Amino acid sequence: MIGRFSPEFFYEPPVNFTEHEEIRLALFPEGKKSACVITARGIDPALSPEAIDTLRIRLANLGVRATFFVSASGRDGEELDSGRRLLWELIELQNFGFEVAQAGFGPDSRTGGWKESIRRERTLLEELGFRIRGYGFAAAESPAGPAGFLSAEGYLYGVDFPAPPPVFSGLFFPVLSGNCFFLSHPRSLPLLTAVAGPNPARYPAVARKAFAAVHGRGGVAVFRIEFPAVRKEENLRRLEDFVRYLKGRETWICTLSQLCDWWRAREEVRIITSRRDDLLHIAYHNPGDYSMINARIIFKKTAFPVTM
């Protein structure tokens, strides 16, 4: 996590890959230098369905998909159900390749029964037709042992986990505090975790600066926009400008599930090299079910990519 003393700040990402002096396997598809995810928060039964429709169209017109964190239950007891147009809009999101993930609760989930609350919310969303693979913590949510619980429940990833306060390194890299260079496995669990950074719809200059730092390191940048503020036309225009900025860089713009599926498969890949008769022989082994059809092997001396 950037802004905190961690090995990932100084060394290569914690992925399992047998390096060779002449080749490397690119960390992201098509040899992209970094990965970027846009996430949306503040979606519950009280939200206007037009807000979802507008953002979906604006992002889809730019060829970008995002991850939307949704609460099936509102604070006033309302629940998302088949009689609401909002549900139809969210299903359209999923049908268009966007991801619907589970939004976390606020402080209420710390007062006991938070595990049951998470399970119940996930069941509600799945019964409505959503494939829930990720969980996004609310700002004030900090139950004990969330990573182990989410991993045991089969979640692929968690976002915005409660984190320790910044330490010495944050004094030198304040703009990066709250972002992450790479995805990580807390306590070596299967679960992957990330932290969302600045809101590009409200603070585009800060978001660009954070992205530039992560992109320069060849890492992962996760950004967070908020409903209902993103409904304002000026915020939508700032978001569109930011997406165009990203599309002009060698970064992979994807959903969190796409990123985490790729990351897990990338960790499992093994490459064995040998030389025979002045030829370099490369054995590529992907033991998982995820097909890494856009993976790139790059020869270090020539920087010539080889497509799998």
N, C-alpha and C positions, 0 to 999 in steps of 0.2 A: 504494500500500500504506500503510495507516494506521500511524502510529508511525515513519514514515520520510518525509523531506522529498520530497514529490512534488506536481506540479501538481494532481492530482486532489483533494488535500485542500482546495484553495482555489477551484478552478474547477469548471465543469460537467463531467460525464463525457465521456471522449474518444470520443464517437460522432459520426458524420458526419450532421448534420442542419441544413438551412438554416432558421434561425429567422426568425420574423416578429414584428413588434412586437405583433400582436394575437392570435396563436395559437401553440400549441406542440404537439408530439406527445409524449404521455406516454411515459415511458421503459419502463414495464412494462404488461402486459395489464390491461385493464379500468380503467386509470388508477390502479393500485395504487401506493402511495407508495414501496415498497421490494420487494426479493426476498429470500427466505430458503431455504437448502438445508440439509438434514440429511444428513450422510454417515456411513457406518459403516465401521470398519476392523477388522483382526484376523481376517479370514475366510480360512482355509486348510483343507486336507484334514483337519486334526486337530480342527476345530471340531465340536461337537455339532450335529446338524441341528435338534434341538429349539430351540436358541437362535435360529436363523433364523426358524423357524416362529412362535415366540412374538413376536418383534419385528415380524414382518410383520403378524400379526393385530392387535397393539396399535396400530400406526400406521394400518393400513387402517381400523380401527374409528373412528379420528379423521378419516378422509378425507384422509390425508396420504401422499405417496409420497416415498421417499428414494433416495439413491444408495449402493450397497454396493460397496466396493472388495474384489475377490476375488483371491487367489493360487491358481492352479491347481496349484502345486508347493509342498510343505512343506519345511522346513529339513532334515527327516530323509530326504528323497528321495521321500516319498509324493506321488502325483499324484491329482488329482480325476478320477474316471472314472465310467462309467455304472453301475457296481456299487454306488455309494455313495448312501445316502439324502440326503446333503447336496446332491448334484447335483440331485436331484429338488426339494428345497426351494428351491434357487437358481433353477431353471427356473420354479417357481411364483411366485417373486418377480417375475421378468421378465414372466410372463403377467398378473400383477395390476397392471402398470404401474410397478413399481419399476425402477430402473436397476442393471444389473450393469456395473461398470467394472473396470479392471485395477489391481490393487495393485502398488506398487513393491517392490523388494527392499531389503534392508538393506545393510550395508557390503560384502557379497560382490560386489555389482555394480560396485564401484569398482576391483576388482582386475584388470580386463581383460575384454573380451568382454561388457560390459554391454549393448551394442546388440543382440548376438545373444540375450542373455538376455531382453531385452524383447520381441524379435520372437518368440522361441520361446514365451514365456508367452502372448502374445496369440494365437498360432496354436492353442495348446492350448484356450484359452477359446472361441475362435470355432468350433473343431471340436466342442465340446460344446454348441453351439447359442446362444451369447451374442453379441450385437452390441456389440463393444467400441469405444467412441468416446472414452473418457477414461482418463487415467493419473494415479494418485496416488503421489507420491514417499514413500518411507519417510523417517523422521526423519534417519537417518544417511547418506542417499544423496545424493551430489553429483557425478555425472559431469560432465565438461566438455561444454558445448554441448548440454544436453538439449532445450532449446526448439526449436532448429533441427532436431534429429533427429526429435522427435515430430511436428513440423509436416510434415516431409518424408514421414513414415510415414502421414500422413493422420489423425492424432488430432485430435479436435475441441477438446479442452482438456487441460490439465495442472493438478494441484492440489498445493500445498505445494512449490513449487520452492525450491531452496536460495536464500536471500536474504542480502543484505549486512546487517551489523549495524545496529541502530537508531542514528539520529543525533539532532540537537538537538531535533527536533519530538517525539520519543518522551518527552522529559522532561515535556511538558505533557499528553500524551494516552496515558499508560501502559496504560490499560484497553483501548485500541484496537490496541495493538501485536500484530501477527500476524493481523489481519483485513484485509479490503480494502473500500474504498468501492465500487469498480467492477471489473468484469472488465477485463483489459488484454491487448494484443497485444505480447509481447516482441519488440523489434527489428522492429516492423511486420510480423511473421509472421502468417499466417492463424490460428495457434493462439491460443486464449484461455487465460488463466491466472487462478487464484484462490488464496487462502490460507485454510485452515480455522482457525476460532477455537476458543473454549472448549468444553468438553464439558458440555452441559446436563444430562446424566444424573448427573454428579458435582458440578458447580459451577454450579447453576442461577442463583444470584445474579449471578455473574460473567458468565454467558451473557446474562442479561437486560440487564445494564448495557451490554455490548458491542452487543447488538441495538438497544437504545434509541438509542445514539449513531449507528449506521449508519442506522437507520430515520429519525432526525431529519435526516440528510443526504440521504435519498432514494437509498440505495445498495444494495449486495449484501452479505448476511451468510451465511457458510458455517460450519456447525458440525460438529463431529466427535465421534462417540461410538465407544466401543471395546468389542470383544468380547475376553475373555469377561465383563468387569466389568458390562456392561449387562444380563446375565442376572439379576442380583440384583433381587428384587422392589422394593426401595427405590429402586434406580436407574431401573427401568422406570417407577415412579410419578412420580419427578422428571421424567423425560423427557415423560411424558404431560402433566404440569402445565405444562411449558414449551411444548409444542405447543398446548395450550389458550390459553396466554398469547399465542402468535403469532397464533392464529386470531381473537383479539379485536382484532388490529391490522390496518391496511390494508396487509398485506404479501402478496405472491404466494409461496406455499410450493410448491416444484417440485423436480424433479431437476436435476442439473447439465446433462444433455443438453438438457432443455427450456429451461433458462435460456440456454445458449449458442446454441441454434438461434434463439431469439427475438432474442438480442443481435446476432448476425450479420445477421439480416434487418433489424433496427432500424437498424443502421449503413448499410445500403444504401438505405433509404427516402429519397426526395426529394420535397419539397413545394414547389410554386411557387404564389405568391399574386399576385393582381392585383386592381385595382379598376376596375370599369366600371359607369357609371350608378349610382353609390352602392352597388353590391353588391360584396361581397368574394368573388372566385372562387378556389377552392382546387383545385389539381391535385395528386393524390396518386399517386406512382409507386413501386411495389415491384418491382424488376427480378428478384428471386429466385424460387425455387420455393416458399419457405415462405410459407404464407398467414397473414397477421397479422390474423385475423378478430376478435380482441379488442382491436385497437389503438384508442386514443382520441385524438382531436384536441380540445384544450381551448382555448376562447377566454379569453384572459388577463383581459380586463376584466370578463367575466361569470362566469368559471370554470364555464361550461356545457359539459359533455363531449359530443362528437359521436362516435357509434359508426361504425366502418367496416364 
